[in-house]
Amino acid sequence: MVCLGSKNPPPFWGVRRGGRRTPLEEVTHIQATTHLKTFRYRLRPMKAQEVALLEQLRLCRGLYNAALQERRDAYRKAGKTVTAYDQMKYLTEIKAALPEYAGVYSQVLQDVLKRLEKAFKAFFRRVKAGQTPGYPRFKGSGCSVGDNFSLASSQTEKTNSQPHQA
């Protein structure tokens, strides 16, 4: 073991001005070389699971369009901007008032609102840069708004526990 005051620190430590080596550069070096791996899986759901997933996509698309409409109306009528976090506060009320949203995890609904926030940030970034802005659009039945199924409802898992036979 080498203490910090040692004359011979390990060779992977970084060098600062004056030749002093500190463990801080070691952490920076490790963080700079970290790699992230992504795994992509193809879903092959059974009929009942497919119906449940399509219903969740429909609900996510409806939430996206309603949130976009709310932002648009708030700005046109009162000149007020609404953020994703303002809208996330009402997700519990939405789930209580509309029972069909009870089967969708809150994290999935929050992701939909974050995606809309990202679209607005990109819009305002393009406006500021002088590019063609492209206001966020309403999504039709052919668009998937909530394709993040990392936290998809547990209903799909309970529908049929048998693996898909190809």
C-alpha positions in Angstrom: 0.0 0.0 0.0 1.2 3.5 -0.9 0.3 6.4 1.3 -0.4 9.9 -0.2 2.9 11.3 1.0 4.9 8.5 -0.6 7.8 9.3 -3.1 6.7 6.5 -5.4 3.0 6.7 -6.1 1.4 4.1 -8.4 2.0 4.7 -12.1 -1.7 5.2 -12.9 -2.0 8.3 -10.9 -2.2 11.6 -12.8 0.5 14.3 -12.8 -0.4 17.8 -11.8 1.7 21.0 -12.1 5.0 20.7 -10.3 5.1 17.0 -10.7 2.7 16.3 -7.8 0.4 13.3 -8.2 -3.0 13.1 -6.6 -5.7 10.4 -6.4 -8.2 12.8 -7.9 -6.7 12.4 -11.4 -7.0 8.6 -10.9 -10.8 9.0 -10.6 -11.0 11.3 -13.6 -9.0 8.8 -15.7 -11.3 5.9 -14.7 -14.4 8.0 -15.5 -13.0 9.0 -18.9 -12.5 5.4 -20.0 -15.9 4.0 -18.7 -17.9 2.4 -21.5 -21.6 1.9 -21.5 -23.1 -1.2 -23.1 -26.6 -1.3 -24.6 -28.5 -4.5 -25.1 -31.4 -4.5 -27.5 -34.0 -7.3 -27.3 -36.7 -8.1 -29.7 -40.1 -8.5 -28.0 -42.2 -11.4 -29.1 -45.3 -11.1 -26.9 -48.3 -13.4 -26.9 -51.6 -12.0 -28.2 -52.8 -10.9 -24.7 -49.4 -9.3 -24.0 -49.4 -7.5 -27.3 -52.9 -6.1 -26.6 -51.7 -4.9 -23.2 -48.6 -3.3 -24.7 -50.6 -1.6 -27.5 -53.0 -0.3 -24.9 -50.2 1.2 -23.0 -48.8 2.8 -26.1 -52.2 4.3 -26.8 -52.4 5.7 -23.3 -48.9 7.2 -23.6 -49.7 8.8 -26.9 -52.9 10.3 -25.4 -50.9 11.7 -22.4 -48.3 13.2 -24.8 -51.0 14.9 -26.9 -52.8 16.2 -23.8 -49.6 17.5 -22.3 -48.7 19.2 -25.6 -52.2 20.8 -25.8 -51.9 22.0 -22.2 -48.6 23.7 -22.9 -49.9 25.2 -26.1 -53.1 26.6 -24.5 -51.3 27.9 -21.4 -48.9 29.9 -23.5 -51.6 31.2 -25.9 -54.1 32.2 -23.2 -51.9 33.3 -20.3 -48.4 33.6 -21.8 -47.3 31.0 -19.2 -44.8 28.2 -19.8 -45.5 24.8 -18.4 -42.6 22.4 -17.6 -42.6 18.6 -17.5 -42.3 18.7 -13.7 -45.3 21.0 -13.5 -47.2 18.3 -15.4 -45.8 15.4 -13.5 -47.3 16.8 -10.3 -50.8 15.9 -11.7 -50.0 12.3 -12.7 -51.4 10.9 -9.5 -54.7 12.9 -10.0 -54.9 11.6 -13.6 -54.4 8.0 -12.5 -57.1 8.5 -9.8 -59.6 10.1 -12.3 -58.9 7.8 -15.2 -58.8 4.1 -14.1 -57.2 3.0 -17.4 -54.0 4.7 -16.4 -53.8 2.6 -13.2 -52.1 -0.2 -15.2 -49.3 2.0 -16.5 -46.3 2.6 -14.2 -45.7 6.2 -13.2 -42.1 6.0 -14.5 -43.4 5.3 -18.0 -45.8 8.2 -17.9 -43.0 10.5 -16.5 -40.8 9.4 -19.4 -43.5 10.5 -21.8 -43.5 14.0 -20.3 -39.7 14.1 -20.2 -39.7 13.3 -23.9 -42.1 16.2 -24.6 -39.8 18.4 -22.5 -36.9 17.3 -24.7 -38.8 18.1 -27.8 -39.5 21.6 -26.6 -35.9 22.2 -25.5 -34.8 21.2 -29.0 -37.4 23.5 -30.5 -36.1 26.5 -28.5 -32.5 25.6 -29.2 -33.2 25.7 -32.9 -35.1 29.0 -32.6 -32.1 30.5 -30.7 -29.6 29.2 -33.3 -31.7 30.7 -36.2 -32.5 27.3 -37.7 -35.8 26.1 -38.9 -37.5 25.4 -35.6 -40.2 22.7 -36.1 -42.7 23.0 -33.3 -43.4 19.7 -31.5 -46.3 17.9 -33.2 -49.2 15.9 -32.0 -48.8 12.1 -32.4 -51.2 10.0 -34.4 -52.0 6.4 -34.1 -48.9 5.4 -36.3 -46.4 7.0 -33.9 -45.0 5.4 -30.8 -44.4 7.9 -28.0 -43.7 5.5 -25.1 -41.4 2.8 -26.6 -39.5 2.6 -23.3 -40.7 -0.6 -21.8 -38.0 -0.9 -19.2 -40.7 -0.5 -16.6 -43.7 -1.8 -18.5 -46.7 -2.8 -16.5 -46.6 -6.1 -14.6 -49.9 -7.0 -16.3 -48.0 -8.2 -19.3 -45.9 -10.5 -17.2 -48.9 -12.0 -15.4 -50.9 -12.6 -18.6 -49.0 -15.7 -19.6 -45.8 -16.9 -18.0 -45.1 -19.4 -20.8 -42.3 -18.5 -23.2 -43.2 -17.7 -26.8 -43.1 -20.8 -29.0 -41.7 -19.9 -32.5 
